[in-house]
Amino acid sequence: MLNLNNVSKTFLAGTVNEKQVLANLNLHIKPGEFVTVIGGNGAGKSTLLNLVAGVFPVSAGSIVLDGNDITRMPEFKRAKLLGRVFQEPTMGTAGDMIIEENLAMAKRRGMHRGLSWGITRQEREFYSTYLRQLGLGLENRLSDKVGLLSGGQRQALTLLMATLQEPKLLLLDEHTAALDPKTARKVLELTQKIVDEHSLTTLMITHNMKDAIRVGNRLIMMYDGQIIYDVAGEEKKNLHTADLMAKFEAASGGEFASDRMMLG
């Protein structure tokens, strides 16, 4: 579903501040794989995700999604193919609009807009049923402004909006990092449920080793712009935080990982 071929990214090329973040990186993700990406600060995780999303252009290499080369495709065109949930809950929703309006925008993304009524009764019933799976009571609050929701409720809504049209690829950019531990666990459980039910190909960036082990069916570790560890299946299920720490310390020459990587 996703192929990154010899992808490199250099910021401020040709200046004294030149910084190569990714160097000849290769990553191939099969349809339906849920890949968690772990690594310390500056490993290249967020740059990887932003290159796939089209936020930054690649310096070299190619990106192919579902057989189509999207390397030079602008970000707004990729938006029809991708679902994305950001770290900050306010970024994925419109706070001044009500819940059903936010869902309607997500449902109609990439579609032709006409002059018919905005939201039909059938759509409203669909949104209510869809929201019920969250277990947060939002199905009874369709006319509430999104800005009134808690961070966890808003992030859960963003997750539903990002997956409403079953994107080719779901990008999760540390989407639980700004939540309290209990709410983060709830959103992660919901993430796994939605991904499994719809067989969504997913790339999830995280600092948290426990989360990277707990969810998904494949894990990759990055360091200094390279993939240094790639594990899937039963081997991933049997991983422990200590195993990842050992891999990280071996690659980094003994550097300690950040607290965010080690703590649950």
N, C-alpha and C positions, 0 to 999 in steps of 0.2 A: 504493500500500500504506500509506503514511504521509502524512498531511496535518496540518501545523501552521498554523493560521489566526490571524493577528494575535495571536500568543502573547506575553504580557508576564509578567515575574516581578519582583516587588519584595519584598525582605526587610526586615523591621522597619518596615513601612509606618506612617507617622504618628509616628515617633519621630525624634530627632535623628540617629540612625544609619541612617536610611532609605537603602536602596541599590537602585536599579533595575538589574538584571543583564541582562534581555532586554526589548526594547521593540518591540511590534508585529511580531514576527518571523514570516515566512512561509517554509515549507519543504515541498516536495512531492517525495516519493520514490516512484518507480515500482517495481512488483514486480520482484525480481531485481537491483535496483541495489545496488552496493557503494560506499557513500559514505564517504570519509574526510574528517574535519573537523579543520582545522588552525587554530591561533591562539595568541597569547601568553597569559600568566597573566591571569586576569580577563576574558577575551574572552567568556565565557559558555558555553564548550563543555560543561563538566561539568554546569552547570545545565540546559542543553538536554537532555542525556541523562537526567538525573534527573527532569525533568518528564515525559518520555516513559515512563520506568519507573514513575512514580507516587510517587517518593520525596518530592517536593514537589508541592503543588497549584499550578496556574497562578493568576496574579493576574487575568488576562484572556485571552480567546481560547479556542480549542478545539483538541483533538487527536483526530484520526480515524484509526483503524487498520483497514485492510481493510474500509472502509465503515461501521465501527461507532464511534460517538462514545464515547471512553474518558476524556474530560476529567475526569469525577467518579468514575471507577472506582478503587477502592482498590488499593494496590500488590499485595496478595496475590492479587487476582483477575487482575490483568494478568500475573502470573507464569506463568499457563497459556499466554499468548499470546507471551511474550517469552523469549529466551535472553539471558543476560548473563554477561560475563566481566569481572572487576574487575582493577584494577591490581595489587593484592596477591594473589599466588597462593594464600594460605591461605583467602581469603574464599569461594571457589567450591566447596570440598570439605570433607568432615568428616575431619579428620586421625586421629581415633581409630578410624575404621571402615576396613575393607579396601577395596581397589579395586573388587571386584565389587559390594559393598554400595553404594558411592557411585554406580556406574553404574545399579544397580537403582533407587535413589531417583530418579535423573534419568529413567529409563525410565518410571516409574510416576507421575510428577508429574501431578497433576490427576485421577488415576484413583481408582476405588473400591477401598478396601483390604479384603480378606477375611481368612480364617483359613487359607488354603492355605500350602504351603511357600514360604519366602521367595524362593529362587532355584532354578529348575529347571535340569536338565542342558542343555536346549536354550538357555536364556538364557545360561548360562555359556559355551557354545560361541559364541554370538552375540557376547558381550562380548569374547571372545578374538580373534575375527576382526576385530571393530571396532577393537580396540586395535592390531592388527598394522600398520595403516596409518600409525601414528605412527613406526614404525621405532625405537622406544626399548626394545624387549624387554619391555614391560609386559604383553603377552599371556601371558607365563610367570610373572607375579607377581600373579595375581588375588587371592591370599590375603594379600598384603602390606598392612600399614597404610599409608594415604596419607601419614601424617605422616613416613614414612621416605623419601619421594621428594624429589628435588631440586626447586628452584623451577621450572625449565623443564619437568620431567616433570609436576609438579603442575598447571602452567598448561595444558599440552597436554591433560591429562586433563579439566580444567575446560572447555576448549573442546569436547571431545567430548561431555561431559555437557550443555552448553548447546545443542548442536545435535542431540542424540539424537532428539528428537521433532519436528525441523524446525519451529522456531518461526516465527510470522508475521514477526517482526523480531528480528534478532540485534544486540545492543548490546555493543560492545567499548570498554571504558573504559580507554584507555592500557594494554592488556593485556600489552604487552611492556616497559613502562617499567622494571620492577623486575628485568629479566633482563640477563645479560651479552650483549654484542653478537652473539656466535655463536649463542647459544640464542634470542635475540630474533628473529634472522633465520629460524631453523628454525621457530619458532612462527608467524611471519608467513607463511612459505611454506605451512605446514599450514593456516592460516586461509584463504588464497586458494584452496587445493585444495578444502577442505570447502565453502566458499561457492559455488564454481563447480559442484561435483558435485551439489549440492542446490538450486542456483538460489536461495539464501537472500537475502532483502532484508536489508542490513547497514548499520549506522551505526557507524563506528569513529572514536573520538576519539584524537588523537595530538598531541604537541608536535613531532614529528620530521618536517620537511619532506620528507626523502628517503623516509621510509616512506609518507607521504601520497601521494607521486608514484608510488612503486613498486607499490603494491597498489590494488585497486579500479578502478572505471570512471568514477567521478565524484569531484570534490574541491571542497569549499567552504572558504573562509577566513572566520573570524569576527574581529571587532574591536569592542570596546565594546558587546557585546550585539547586533550586527548582522551579517548576512552581507554581506561586501564583495566577494566573488569566488566565482563558481560556474562550474566548467568540467568538461566531460565528453568522452568519446570520444577521437578522434584528437588534439584540442587538448590534452587532459590528457596523453596519451602523449608529446607533444612538449615538455612542460614541463621546466624546469630549476629548481634551487633558487634561482638568481639571479632568475628570473622571479617567484617567490613572494616573495622578499625585496623586490623592487621594489614589488610590490603592497602588501606590509605597510607598508613605509616611507612610501609615498604616502598610505595611509589613516591612519597613526599620526603623521603630521607629522614623520617623520624618526627616530622611535624605533628603536632596534635590537631585533631579535628576540632571544629568549633563546638560549643555546648549545644547549639541548635541541631547539629548532626547527631549528637549522642543521646540527647534527652527525648523522652516520649511525651 
